[in-house]
Amino acid sequence: RLSGKEHSVFTGVAIVHCRSKDNQLETEVTDFYEETKVKFSDLSEELLWEYIHSGEPMDKAGGYGIQALGGMLVEYVHGDFLNVVGFPLNHFCKKLAELYYPPPKHNIQHKKYDSIPSVDTFENLSDGESESSNFTEQKGASKLDSGGMYSSGAIYNSENSSSVRTGFMVPLENQNGVSKSAAKLPPKIIDLMDGFRASKALFVASKLKIFDHLKDKGPLKAVDIANEVGASVCGTERLLDACAALGLLEKTPQGYSNTDSANTYLTSDSEYSLHGYIIHSNDHLWPLFTNLESAVTEGSRQNHRAFGKKAEDLFKDYYHSQEVKQRFMAAMHSIAHLTARDVATAFDLSQFKSACDLGGCTGALAHELVQIYPNLKVTVFDLPEVIANTSYFQPSGQHTAPVTFISGDFFKDNLPEADLYILSRVLHDWPDEKVHVLLSKISAVCKPGNALLVAEIVLDEQKTHPPRAVLQSLSMTEGKQRSGSEYNQLLEKYGFTNVQTKITGNLLDAVLGFRK
C-alpha cells in the first residue's frame, strides 16, 4: 500500500475470513499484521507508479537498490528483506492496497462457483476483480467516515491493532465518469537525464581505488574505507551507497564488499581490468563532454577549453610524462585485452605466417593472436615512447609465446614486412589525409594475397547503432566512425578486395580485406 508522501510498501500477514453460501465465495479481510516496510524515495506519484507498473521485482529494489525514475527508488527496508524478494511490484502494490483496505461489504461482488476454488496464497483472492486494482490518487481524501476511517484511504490508528493502516489509491475520473491517468514519462528519458551521475560515481570510486581496497577482503564499514582512501566518512558512505545502488558493491549489515563484476573489471590489477580506461574517461573524456555544447556549435574539438592545449600538443603530453603515459597505455590496454579474442577469431587467419600490428601499443592483441595461431609470428610496431613502456603489460607464464616489438612511426618510417597487417583502433582517430597516407603505405608493401585486418566499432548503415560508437564520435578528433559499407569502399580504394565485416558483439568489430 502507498501512503501519500510517505511512499512505503508493507508486507505481512493478512487475516482473511472466507465463507460460502449457496455456492458463492465471500472473503473479508479482518486484520493485517505488518512485518516488512519498504520505504520509497519521495518521488512524485506519477514517477513512482511508472516504476510500479513496470513490474520490476522487489529484490531489485530492496536488495541492492536501483537507480530509477530520478533517484534511488528504495531508501531502506525495515524488517525481513526475504519477505519481499521476488514480488512483482505492479501486482504486489496494487493487491496489497486492496487487501489492506478492503471495499465496504455492500460493494463486494460475489462470484458463483460450482465448487469452492482452492486458494494457494492471499494474492489470488481478488485476481478476478481488475477494476479495484487500478489505484491512483483521489482528490478530497480527507473526509472521515462514520467508523473513524478516511473514506478514501488516509492513515488511521485502530485501538485494537498495533499496525498503522494506509488506504489505497482510486482512479481519477473526469466529468464524464471516464477513468484517466496523468501522462507517463518514459523511464529511459529519466535514465538519460541521470546517467551522468552514475558515470561520475563510478569514476570517483575508481579514482579513489575503492574496489582495490575491498578486493579479497571481508565487508568493510564506511569509516574504515574512508580512512584507507583519505576521504570524509559522510562523503565516502554516500559514494559507497551509490555504488551499491548501481550494483557495483554489495551492502550488508557487516559493511560493503565488491561484487564479482567489480573484482573482475574494476580492480586495477585484475586480468580484465577496465580501471585504466575508466580513469582515462574521467580525466580526459569527461572534460571534453563538459564542453559538448561548444563542440556542436563551433564544429571543433574543445581541447583548448577543457585542457588549455591543442589536440596535437595533448597527444604529445601522453608520452612526455611517465605517469600520464602509463595511464594512457593502461586505458588502451584495457579495451585491447577485453576485445582481443573476439577480434583474433573473427576470421580464420591460419593461412598467414606473419603479422604486424601497427600501433599495437602493449601487444594485447598480438599475444592473443600467437596463442590462437601458434605458427603465426607477430610484430608490434609503435612509437619508441610506447615500446619502451610495454614490459609492464606483458603476460607471464611458461607457455607465453614471444611477440616482437619494433619502434617506429607508421606515418614516417618503413613498415616491417608481413603477410597480415593489423590496424586496431587507429583509423577512426585520424583525418582523411592521414588515413590516405597510412593506407597507401600498407597497400604498397602488401603483396597480392596478403591482407589487412581492421578492428574498429562498425556503425550500421543509418549510423545510429551501436549508440556507444555514435556517442563516442561527439568527442572525437578530426577522425570519424564508419559503417560497414564505408570500410568496404575505403579498403577497395587502396587495392583490397573480398572485404568482409564481422560484428563481434564486443567493443570492437573486425574488417578483413585481401590485397589483389
LINBEL-V576767 format. One record per backbone hydrogen bond with DSSP energy under -1.0 kcal/mol. NH is the residue of the N-H (numbers start at 1). CO is the residue of the C=O. Records with the same first field share a line. If there is no record, write none. Layout:
NH->CO ; CO
This chain:
6->3
9->38
11->36
13->33
15->31
17->28
19->26
21->24
25->111
26->19
28->17
30->15
31->15
33->13
35->11
36->11
37->78
38->9
39->76
40->7
41->73
43->41
48->44
49->45
50->46
51->47
52->48
53->49
55->52
58->87
60->57
62->58
63->59
68->71
73->66
75->39
76->39
78->37
83->80
84->81
87->84
89->56
92->88
93->89
95->91
96->92
97->93
98->94
99->95
100->96
101->97
107->104
108->105
113->23
124->121
125->122
127->124
129->126
133->130
134->131
135->133
145->149
148->145
151->143
153->150
156->165
161->158
165->156
167->153
170->136
174->178
177->174
180->172
190->186
191->187
192->188
193->189
194->190
197->194
198->194
199->195
200->196
201->197
202->198
203->199
204->200
205->201
206->202
207->203
208->204
210->205
213->209
214->210
217->214
220->256
225->221
226->222
227->223
228->224
229->225
230->226
231->226
236->232
237->233
238->234
239->235
240->236
241->237
242->238
243->239
244->240
245->241
246->242
247->244
248->243
249->243
250->257
252->255
255->252
256->220
257->250
259->248
263->259
264->260
265->261
266->262
267->262
270->267
273->270
274->265
278->274
279->275
280->276
281->277
282->278
283->279
284->280
285->280
286->281
288->284
289->285
290->286
292->289
295->291
296->292
297->293
298->294
299->295
306->302
307->303
309->303
314->310
315->311
316->312
317->313
319->316
321->317
325->321
326->322
327->323
328->324
329->325
330->326
331->327
332->328
333->329
334->330
335->331
336->332
337->333
338->334
339->335
340->336
343->339
344->340
345->341
352->349
355->377
356->420
357->379
358->422
359->381
360->357
363->360
367->363
368->364
369->365
370->366
371->367
372->368
373->369
376->373
377->353
379->355
380->404
381->357
382->406
387->383
388->384
389->386
390->387
393->390
394->391
400->397
404->378
406->380
408->382
413->409
420->354
421->451
422->356
423->453
425->455
429->426
430->427
435->431
436->432
437->433
438->434
439->435
440->436
441->437
442->438
443->439
444->440
445->441
446->442
449->515
450->447
451->419
452->513
453->421
454->511
455->423
459->482
460->465
463->460
470->466
471->467
472->468
473->469
474->471
475->472
476->473
484->459
487->483
488->484
489->485
490->486
491->487
492->488
493->489
495->492
496->491
497->514
500->512
502->510
509->456
510->502
511->454
512->500
513->452
514->497
515->450
516->495
